[in-house]
Amino acid sequence: MALDQAILDDIAEKIAGGLRMLGGVKDEAQSQVKAVVTGVLQDLDVVTGERMEVAEAMLEKTRARIEELESRIAELEARLKQAGK
């Protein structure tokens, strides 16, 4: 018995509709999971990658400044030692 093309088209349309619905469910589930994970990470006060990069840049700048100041202090101490002689 041959299947009518209209029946095959109807079946294909129903399958496609089901797949679209599953895609929507998947997107909604991903959105909900992301919201839950984001909330948990905020509650745990976890630092984001972007904030960590900013903190690392500030730390590097501070380290460089400390090295510069240590060098200046050593130079001033040497001058004082020379002036005291």
Phi and psi in radians as a Rosetta constraint file:
Dihedral C 1 N 2 CA 2 C 2 CIRCULARHARMONIC -1.468 0.35
Dihedral N 2 CA 2 C 2 N 3 CIRCULARHARMONIC 2.434 0.35
Dihedral C 2 N 3 CA 3 C 3 CIRCULARHARMONIC -1.472 0.35
Dihedral N 3 CA 3 C 3 N 4 CIRCULARHARMONIC 2.448 0.35
Dihedral C 3 N 4 CA 4 C 4 CIRCULARHARMONIC -1.249 0.35
Dihedral N 4 CA 4 C 4 N 5 CIRCULARHARMONIC 2.471 0.35
Dihedral C 4 N 5 CA 5 C 5 CIRCULARHARMONIC -1.026 0.35
Dihedral N 5 CA 5 C 5 N 6 CIRCULARHARMONIC -0.619 0.35
Dihedral C 5 N 6 CA 6 C 6 CIRCULARHARMONIC -1.116 0.35
Dihedral N 6 CA 6 C 6 N 7 CIRCULARHARMONIC -0.659 0.35
Dihedral C 6 N 7 CA 7 C 7 CIRCULARHARMONIC -1.165 0.35
Dihedral N 7 CA 7 C 7 N 8 CIRCULARHARMONIC -0.775 0.35
Dihedral C 7 N 8 CA 8 C 8 CIRCULARHARMONIC -1.080 0.35
Dihedral N 8 CA 8 C 8 N 9 CIRCULARHARMONIC -0.730 0.35
Dihedral C 8 N 9 CA 9 C 9 CIRCULARHARMONIC -1.094 0.35
Dihedral N 9 CA 9 C 9 N 10 CIRCULARHARMONIC -0.715 0.35
Dihedral C 9 N 10 CA 10 C 10 CIRCULARHARMONIC -1.114 0.35
Dihedral N 10 CA 10 C 10 N 11 CIRCULARHARMONIC -0.765 0.35
Dihedral C 10 N 11 CA 11 C 11 CIRCULARHARMONIC -1.103 0.35
Dihedral N 11 CA 11 C 11 N 12 CIRCULARHARMONIC -0.786 0.35
Dihedral C 11 N 12 CA 12 C 12 CIRCULARHARMONIC -1.083 0.35
Dihedral N 12 CA 12 C 12 N 13 CIRCULARHARMONIC -0.698 0.35
Dihedral C 12 N 13 CA 13 C 13 CIRCULARHARMONIC -1.148 0.35
Dihedral N 13 CA 13 C 13 N 14 CIRCULARHARMONIC -0.698 0.35
Dihedral C 13 N 14 CA 14 C 14 CIRCULARHARMONIC -1.180 0.35
Dihedral N 14 CA 14 C 14 N 15 CIRCULARHARMONIC -0.683 0.35
Dihedral C 14 N 15 CA 15 C 15 CIRCULARHARMONIC -1.145 0.35
Dihedral N 15 CA 15 C 15 N 16 CIRCULARHARMONIC -0.784 0.35
Dihedral C 15 N 16 CA 16 C 16 CIRCULARHARMONIC -1.075 0.35
Dihedral N 16 CA 16 C 16 N 17 CIRCULARHARMONIC -0.712 0.35
Dihedral C 16 N 17 CA 17 C 17 CIRCULARHARMONIC -1.111 0.35
Dihedral N 17 CA 17 C 17 N 18 CIRCULARHARMONIC -0.703 0.35
Dihedral C 17 N 18 CA 18 C 18 CIRCULARHARMONIC -1.127 0.35
Dihedral N 18 CA 18 C 18 N 19 CIRCULARHARMONIC -0.704 0.35
Dihedral C 18 N 19 CA 19 C 19 CIRCULARHARMONIC -1.136 0.35
Dihedral N 19 CA 19 C 19 N 20 CIRCULARHARMONIC -0.696 0.35
Dihedral C 19 N 20 CA 20 C 20 CIRCULARHARMONIC -1.102 0.35
Dihedral N 20 CA 20 C 20 N 21 CIRCULARHARMONIC -0.705 0.35
Dihedral C 20 N 21 CA 21 C 21 CIRCULARHARMONIC -1.110 0.35
Dihedral N 21 CA 21 C 21 N 22 CIRCULARHARMONIC -0.748 0.35
Dihedral C 21 N 22 CA 22 C 22 CIRCULARHARMONIC -1.106 0.35
Dihedral N 22 CA 22 C 22 N 23 CIRCULARHARMONIC -0.653 0.35
Dihedral C 22 N 23 CA 23 C 23 CIRCULARHARMONIC -1.093 0.35
Dihedral N 23 CA 23 C 23 N 24 CIRCULARHARMONIC -0.708 0.35
Dihedral C 23 N 24 CA 24 C 24 CIRCULARHARMONIC -1.138 0.35
Dihedral N 24 CA 24 C 24 N 25 CIRCULARHARMONIC -0.698 0.35
Dihedral C 24 N 25 CA 25 C 25 CIRCULARHARMONIC -1.126 0.35
Dihedral N 25 CA 25 C 25 N 26 CIRCULARHARMONIC -0.733 0.35
Dihedral C 25 N 26 CA 26 C 26 CIRCULARHARMONIC -1.065 0.35
Dihedral N 26 CA 26 C 26 N 27 CIRCULARHARMONIC -0.811 0.35
Dihedral C 26 N 27 CA 27 C 27 CIRCULARHARMONIC -1.080 0.35
Dihedral N 27 CA 27 C 27 N 28 CIRCULARHARMONIC -0.734 0.35
Dihedral C 27 N 28 CA 28 C 28 CIRCULARHARMONIC -1.142 0.35
Dihedral N 28 CA 28 C 28 N 29 CIRCULARHARMONIC -0.725 0.35
Dihedral C 28 N 29 CA 29 C 29 CIRCULARHARMONIC -1.110 0.35
Dihedral N 29 CA 29 C 29 N 30 CIRCULARHARMONIC -0.761 0.35
Dihedral C 29 N 30 CA 30 C 30 CIRCULARHARMONIC -1.069 0.35
Dihedral N 30 CA 30 C 30 N 31 CIRCULARHARMONIC -0.733 0.35
Dihedral C 30 N 31 CA 31 C 31 CIRCULARHARMONIC -1.092 0.35
Dihedral N 31 CA 31 C 31 N 32 CIRCULARHARMONIC -0.749 0.35
Dihedral C 31 N 32 CA 32 C 32 CIRCULARHARMONIC -1.183 0.35
Dihedral N 32 CA 32 C 32 N 33 CIRCULARHARMONIC -0.737 0.35
Dihedral C 32 N 33 CA 33 C 33 CIRCULARHARMONIC -1.097 0.35
Dihedral N 33 CA 33 C 33 N 34 CIRCULARHARMONIC -0.756 0.35
Dihedral C 33 N 34 CA 34 C 34 CIRCULARHARMONIC -1.068 0.35
Dihedral N 34 CA 34 C 34 N 35 CIRCULARHARMONIC -0.737 0.35
Dihedral C 34 N 35 CA 35 C 35 CIRCULARHARMONIC -1.106 0.35
Dihedral N 35 CA 35 C 35 N 36 CIRCULARHARMONIC -0.732 0.35
Dihedral C 35 N 36 CA 36 C 36 CIRCULARHARMONIC -1.149 0.35
Dihedral N 36 CA 36 C 36 N 37 CIRCULARHARMONIC -0.815 0.35
Dihedral C 36 N 37 CA 37 C 37 CIRCULARHARMONIC -1.115 0.35
Dihedral N 37 CA 37 C 37 N 38 CIRCULARHARMONIC -0.733 0.35
Dihedral C 37 N 38 CA 38 C 38 CIRCULARHARMONIC -1.063 0.35
Dihedral N 38 CA 38 C 38 N 39 CIRCULARHARMONIC -0.759 0.35
Dihedral C 38 N 39 CA 39 C 39 CIRCULARHARMONIC -1.090 0.35
Dihedral N 39 CA 39 C 39 N 40 CIRCULARHARMONIC -0.750 0.35
Dihedral C 39 N 40 CA 40 C 40 CIRCULARHARMONIC -1.124 0.35
Dihedral N 40 CA 40 C 40 N 41 CIRCULARHARMONIC -0.771 0.35
Dihedral C 40 N 41 CA 41 C 41 CIRCULARHARMONIC -1.115 0.35
Dihedral N 41 CA 41 C 41 N 42 CIRCULARHARMONIC -0.642 0.35
Dihedral C 41 N 42 CA 42 C 42 CIRCULARHARMONIC -1.169 0.35
Dihedral N 42 CA 42 C 42 N 43 CIRCULARHARMONIC -0.706 0.35
Dihedral C 42 N 43 CA 43 C 43 CIRCULARHARMONIC -1.104 0.35
Dihedral N 43 CA 43 C 43 N 44 CIRCULARHARMONIC -0.607 0.35
Dihedral C 43 N 44 CA 44 C 44 CIRCULARHARMONIC -1.449 0.35
Dihedral N 44 CA 44 C 44 N 45 CIRCULARHARMONIC -0.065 0.35
Dihedral C 44 N 45 CA 45 C 45 CIRCULARHARMONIC 1.009 0.35
Dihedral N 45 CA 45 C 45 N 46 CIRCULARHARMONIC 0.786 0.35
Dihedral C 45 N 46 CA 46 C 46 CIRCULARHARMONIC -1.409 0.35
Dihedral N 46 CA 46 C 46 N 47 CIRCULARHARMONIC 2.393 0.35
Dihedral C 46 N 47 CA 47 C 47 CIRCULARHARMONIC -1.439 0.35
Dihedral N 47 CA 47 C 47 N 48 CIRCULARHARMONIC 2.370 0.35
Dihedral C 47 N 48 CA 48 C 48 CIRCULARHARMONIC -1.330 0.35
Dihedral N 48 CA 48 C 48 N 49 CIRCULARHARMONIC 2.845 0.35
Dihedral C 48 N 49 CA 49 C 49 CIRCULARHARMONIC -1.038 0.35
Dihedral N 49 CA 49 C 49 N 50 CIRCULARHARMONIC -0.712 0.35
Dihedral C 49 N 50 CA 50 C 50 CIRCULARHARMONIC -1.116 0.35
Dihedral N 50 CA 50 C 50 N 51 CIRCULARHARMONIC -0.793 0.35
Dihedral C 50 N 51 CA 51 C 51 CIRCULARHARMONIC -1.138 0.35
Dihedral N 51 CA 51 C 51 N 52 CIRCULARHARMONIC -0.606 0.35
Dihedral C 51 N 52 CA 52 C 52 CIRCULARHARMONIC -1.160 0.35
Dihedral N 52 CA 52 C 52 N 53 CIRCULARHARMONIC -0.714 0.35
Dihedral C 52 N 53 CA 53 C 53 CIRCULARHARMONIC -1.087 0.35
Dihedral N 53 CA 53 C 53 N 54 CIRCULARHARMONIC -0.722 0.35
Dihedral C 53 N 54 CA 54 C 54 CIRCULARHARMONIC -1.102 0.35
Dihedral N 54 CA 54 C 54 N 55 CIRCULARHARMONIC -0.781 0.35
Dihedral C 54 N 55 CA 55 C 55 CIRCULARHARMONIC -1.104 0.35
Dihedral N 55 CA 55 C 55 N 56 CIRCULARHARMONIC -0.713 0.35
Dihedral C 55 N 56 CA 56 C 56 CIRCULARHARMONIC -1.122 0.35
Dihedral N 56 CA 56 C 56 N 57 CIRCULARHARMONIC -0.687 0.35
Dihedral C 56 N 57 CA 57 C 57 CIRCULARHARMONIC -1.138 0.35
Dihedral N 57 CA 57 C 57 N 58 CIRCULARHARMONIC -0.734 0.35
Dihedral C 57 N 58 CA 58 C 58 CIRCULARHARMONIC -1.119 0.35
Dihedral N 58 CA 58 C 58 N 59 CIRCULARHARMONIC -0.709 0.35
Dihedral C 58 N 59 CA 59 C 59 CIRCULARHARMONIC -1.110 0.35
Dihedral N 59 CA 59 C 59 N 60 CIRCULARHARMONIC -0.761 0.35
Dihedral C 59 N 60 CA 60 C 60 CIRCULARHARMONIC -1.095 0.35
Dihedral N 60 CA 60 C 60 N 61 CIRCULARHARMONIC -0.732 0.35
Dihedral C 60 N 61 CA 61 C 61 CIRCULARHARMONIC -1.112 0.35
Dihedral N 61 CA 61 C 61 N 62 CIRCULARHARMONIC -0.720 0.35
Dihedral C 61 N 62 CA 62 C 62 CIRCULARHARMONIC -1.138 0.35
Dihedral N 62 CA 62 C 62 N 63 CIRCULARHARMONIC -0.732 0.35
Dihedral C 62 N 63 CA 63 C 63 CIRCULARHARMONIC -1.051 0.35
Dihedral N 63 CA 63 C 63 N 64 CIRCULARHARMONIC -0.778 0.35
Dihedral C 63 N 64 CA 64 C 64 CIRCULARHARMONIC -1.085 0.35
Dihedral N 64 CA 64 C 64 N 65 CIRCULARHARMONIC -0.722 0.35
Dihedral C 64 N 65 CA 65 C 65 CIRCULARHARMONIC -1.145 0.35
Dihedral N 65 CA 65 C 65 N 66 CIRCULARHARMONIC -0.722 0.35
Dihedral C 65 N 66 CA 66 C 66 CIRCULARHARMONIC -1.077 0.35
Dihedral N 66 CA 66 C 66 N 67 CIRCULARHARMONIC -0.773 0.35
Dihedral C 66 N 67 CA 67 C 67 CIRCULARHARMONIC -1.061 0.35
Dihedral N 67 CA 67 C 67 N 68 CIRCULARHARMONIC -0.731 0.35
Dihedral C 67 N 68 CA 68 C 68 CIRCULARHARMONIC -1.092 0.35
Dihedral N 68 CA 68 C 68 N 69 CIRCULARHARMONIC -0.785 0.35
Dihedral C 68 N 69 CA 69 C 69 CIRCULARHARMONIC -1.179 0.35
Dihedral N 69 CA 69 C 69 N 70 CIRCULARHARMONIC -0.662 0.35
Dihedral C 69 N 70 CA 70 C 70 CIRCULARHARMONIC -1.086 0.35
Dihedral N 70 CA 70 C 70 N 71 CIRCULARHARMONIC -0.690 0.35
Dihedral C 70 N 71 CA 71 C 71 CIRCULARHARMONIC -1.131 0.35
Dihedral N 71 CA 71 C 71 N 72 CIRCULARHARMONIC -0.768 0.35
Dihedral C 71 N 72 CA 72 C 72 CIRCULARHARMONIC -1.123 0.35
Dihedral N 72 CA 72 C 72 N 73 CIRCULARHARMONIC -0.709 0.35
Dihedral C 72 N 73 CA 73 C 73 CIRCULARHARMONIC -1.084 0.35
Dihedral N 73 CA 73 C 73 N 74 CIRCULARHARMONIC -0.784 0.35
Dihedral C 73 N 74 CA 74 C 74 CIRCULARHARMONIC -1.068 0.35
Dihedral N 74 CA 74 C 74 N 75 CIRCULARHARMONIC -0.714 0.35
Dihedral C 74 N 75 CA 75 C 75 CIRCULARHARMONIC -1.120 0.35
Dihedral N 75 CA 75 C 75 N 76 CIRCULARHARMONIC -0.778 0.35
Dihedral C 75 N 76 CA 76 C 76 CIRCULARHARMONIC -1.142 0.35
Dihedral N 76 CA 76 C 76 N 77 CIRCULARHARMONIC -0.677 0.35
Dihedral C 76 N 77 CA 77 C 77 CIRCULARHARMONIC -1.106 0.35
Dihedral N 77 CA 77 C 77 N 78 CIRCULARHARMONIC -0.696 0.35
Dihedral C 77 N 78 CA 78 C 78 CIRCULARHARMONIC -1.137 0.35
Dihedral N 78 CA 78 C 78 N 79 CIRCULARHARMONIC -0.712 0.35
Dihedral C 78 N 79 CA 79 C 79 CIRCULARHARMONIC -1.110 0.35
Dihedral N 79 CA 79 C 79 N 80 CIRCULARHARMONIC -0.753 0.35
Dihedral C 79 N 80 CA 80 C 80 CIRCULARHARMONIC -1.087 0.35
Dihedral N 80 CA 80 C 80 N 81 CIRCULARHARMONIC -0.703 0.35
Dihedral C 80 N 81 CA 81 C 81 CIRCULARHARMONIC -1.100 0.35
Dihedral N 81 CA 81 C 81 N 82 CIRCULARHARMONIC -0.738 0.35
Dihedral C 81 N 82 CA 82 C 82 CIRCULARHARMONIC -1.160 0.35
Dihedral N 82 CA 82 C 82 N 83 CIRCULARHARMONIC -0.700 0.35
Dihedral C 82 N 83 CA 83 C 83 CIRCULARHARMONIC -1.211 0.35
Dihedral N 83 CA 83 C 83 N 84 CIRCULARHARMONIC -0.501 0.35
Dihedral C 83 N 84 CA 84 C 84 CIRCULARHARMONIC -1.331 0.35
Dihedral N 84 CA 84 C 84 N 85 CIRCULARHARMONIC -0.253 0.35
